[in-house]
């Protein structure tokens, strides 16, 4: 029995491009040109001859390569102020997306509670603007509590306990 070797990232990218674009090494450049040429395609305004905008070309390429979901996620993170509102965005920021869960860190527990109440509106905005992002739910976190384990207020040993008794 042979165990499969882990594929390096560069090999994985090469194999993905090969699946998407096909293997061009088996044909000569002339054969590729003849295969792409359609009868009547030399007409000035035939199919595929009209110029396209750069935006539509990039959109088609990202869809073909499967990049639309990561691009939508990064765009969602950068446009948090448009989704939640300017005042709310001043007191909250998206931390990351993990398995379809958008985590948002808030300045206080009051802002986290307010955003929890606004969860439906925020999810509707995300679903309408970024459907490719794949956001399934939202998680709002308040600030972390301070730790007194280290620093000037720490006490060595067990610490203050109820010793009466």
C-alpha positions in Angstrom: 0.0 0.0 0.0 1.3 3.4 -0.9 0.3 6.5 1.0 -0.5 9.6 -1.0 2.1 12.3 -0.8 0.7 15.7 0.2 0.5 17.9 -2.8 2.5 21.2 -2.6 0.6 24.4 -3.2 2.3 25.1 -6.5 1.4 21.6 -7.8 -2.2 22.1 -6.7 -2.4 25.5 -8.5 -0.9 23.9 -11.7 -3.3 21.0 -11.6 -6.3 23.4 -11.1 -5.2 25.6 -14.0 -4.8 22.5 -16.1 -8.3 21.3 -15.3 -9.8 24.8 -16.1 -7.8 25.6 -19.2 -7.0 22.1 -20.5 -3.7 20.6 -21.4 -2.2 22.6 -24.2 1.1 20.7 -24.4 -0.3 18.0 -26.6 -1.1 20.3 -29.5 1.0 22.6 -31.6 0.2 26.3 -31.7 -1.1 26.0 -35.2 -3.5 23.2 -34.2 -4.8 25.3 -31.3 -5.5 28.2 -33.6 -7.3 26.0 -36.1 -9.4 24.4 -33.3 -10.5 27.8 -32.0 -11.4 29.1 -35.5 -15.0 28.7 -36.4 -16.3 28.9 -40.0 -17.3 32.5 -40.7 -15.5 33.8 -37.6 -13.4 36.2 -39.7 -16.3 38.5 -40.2 -15.6 41.9 -38.6 -18.7 41.8 -36.3 -19.1 38.0 -35.9 -19.5 36.2 -32.6 -16.7 36.9 -30.1 -15.4 39.8 -32.1 -17.0 42.7 -30.3 -14.9 44.4 -27.7 -15.9 43.9 -24.0 -15.3 46.0 -21.0 -12.5 45.0 -18.6 -15.0 44.6 -15.8 -16.9 41.9 -17.6 -13.8 40.1 -18.6 -12.4 40.1 -15.0 -15.8 38.9 -13.7 -15.9 36.0 -16.2 -12.4 35.1 -15.3 -13.0 35.1 -11.5 -16.1 33.0 -12.0 -14.3 30.5 -14.2 -11.4 30.1 -11.8 -13.7 29.9 -8.7 -12.4 33.1 -7.1 -15.8 34.8 -6.7 -16.4 33.6 -3.1 -13.0 34.7 -1.6 -13.3 38.0 -3.4 -16.9 38.6 -2.2 -15.7 37.8 1.4 -12.9 40.3 1.3 -15.1 42.9 -0.2 -17.7 42.3 2.5 -15.0 42.8 5.2 -13.8 46.1 3.6 -17.3 47.5 3.2 -18.6 46.9 6.7 -19.5 50.6 7.1 -21.9 50.4 4.2 -23.5 47.3 5.5 -23.9 48.1 9.2 -24.0 51.9 9.0 -21.3 54.5 9.7 -22.1 55.0 13.4 -22.3 51.2 14.1 -19.1 50.6 12.1 -17.3 53.1 14.4 -18.0 50.8 17.3 -17.7 47.4 15.6 -15.4 45.7 13.1 -15.5 42.3 11.3 -12.7 40.1 12.6 -13.0 37.2 10.1 -15.1 34.6 8.4 -14.8 30.9 9.4 -17.0 28.2 7.9 -19.7 30.6 6.9 -19.8 32.5 10.3 -18.9 36.2 10.2 -17.4 37.2 13.5 -17.8 40.9 14.5 -15.9 42.4 17.4 -17.7 45.3 19.2 -16.3 48.0 21.5 -18.7 47.2 24.4 -21.2 44.6 25.3 -24.0 47.2 24.7 -22.9 47.5 21.1 -22.7 43.7 20.8 -26.3 43.4 22.1 -27.5 46.1 19.8 -26.0 44.3 16.8 -27.6 41.1 17.9 -30.9 42.8 17.8 -30.0 44.1 14.2 -28.9 40.6 13.1 -31.8 40.1 10.6 -31.2 43.5 8.9 -27.5 42.9 8.7 -27.9 39.4 7.3 -30.4 40.7 4.7 -27.9 43.4 3.6 -25.1 40.8 3.3 -27.3 38.3 1.4 -28.4 41.1 -1.1 -25.0 42.6 -1.7 -22.7 39.6 -1.4 -24.5 36.3 -2.1 -21.3 34.6 -3.2 -19.6 35.2 0.2 -21.5 32.2 1.7 -22.3 33.8 5.1 -24.6 31.6 7.0 -24.7 33.3 10.4 -23.3 36.2 12.4 -21.4 36.2 15.7 -21.1 39.3 17.7 -18.4 39.5 20.4 -18.0 42.1 23.1 -14.5 43.1 24.4 -12.5 40.5 26.2 -12.4 40.8 30.0 -9.1 41.9 31.4 -6.9 39.2 32.9 -5.4 39.7 36.3 -3.0 36.7 36.0 0.0 38.9 35.1 0.8 42.5 35.8 0.9 44.9 38.7 -2.4 43.6 40.2 -1.4 39.9 40.3 -0.9 38.0 43.5 1.5 35.1 43.6 0.2 31.7 44.8 -3.4 30.8 45.2 -4.5 34.4 45.5 -7.1 35.9 47.8 -9.4 33.2 49.1 -11.9 32.8 51.9 -9.6 31.7 54.7 -12.2 32.0 57.5 -13.5 28.8 58.4 
